[in-house]
Amino acid sequence: MNQMSLITPRDTYQRTVCLDNIRALFTENDNGSYDVTLEINSNKFLILIQNVANQIESLEIIATKGFVEISNKIILMIKKLIEHLRYRLD
C-alpha cells in the first residue's frame, strides 16, 4: 500500500497573507516570478509579478472576476497593495 505525502512540493511554494477583507495567495514559479491570486471583498485578480532586488519589476494582471474598471490608478493601487502584502510574508 502506497501512502501519499501530506505536503507536496507545490504546497511549499504557496504562501497566504490575510488582512481584513483582503487575501493574497502567492505561488512561486520556477523562474523566480510569482502568481498572485488577490481577493478584495468579492473582486478577484490573477496577477503575475517579477521581483528584482525585493522590488516589483513587472506586474501583469492576467484575469479579473467582478465589476472592476481597470484604470491606471487601480493598477498602481494593486501594485502598492501587493508590495505591502509581500513584505508581510517574511
C-alpha positions, 0 to 999 in steps of 0.5 A: 500500500502506497501512502501519499505525502501530506505536503507536496512540493507545490504546497511549499511554494504557496504562501497566504497573507490575510488582512481584513477583507483582503487575501493574497495567495502567492505561488512561486514559479520556477523562474523566480516570478510569482502568481498572485491570486488577490481577493478584495471583498468579492473582486478577484485578480490573477496577477503575475509579478517579477521581483528584482532586488525585493522590488516589483519589476513587472506586474501583469494582471492576467484575469479579473472576476467582478465589476472592476474598471481597470484604470491606471490608478487601480493598477498602481493601487494593486501594485502598492497593495501587493508590495505591502502584502509581500513584505508581510510574508517574511 
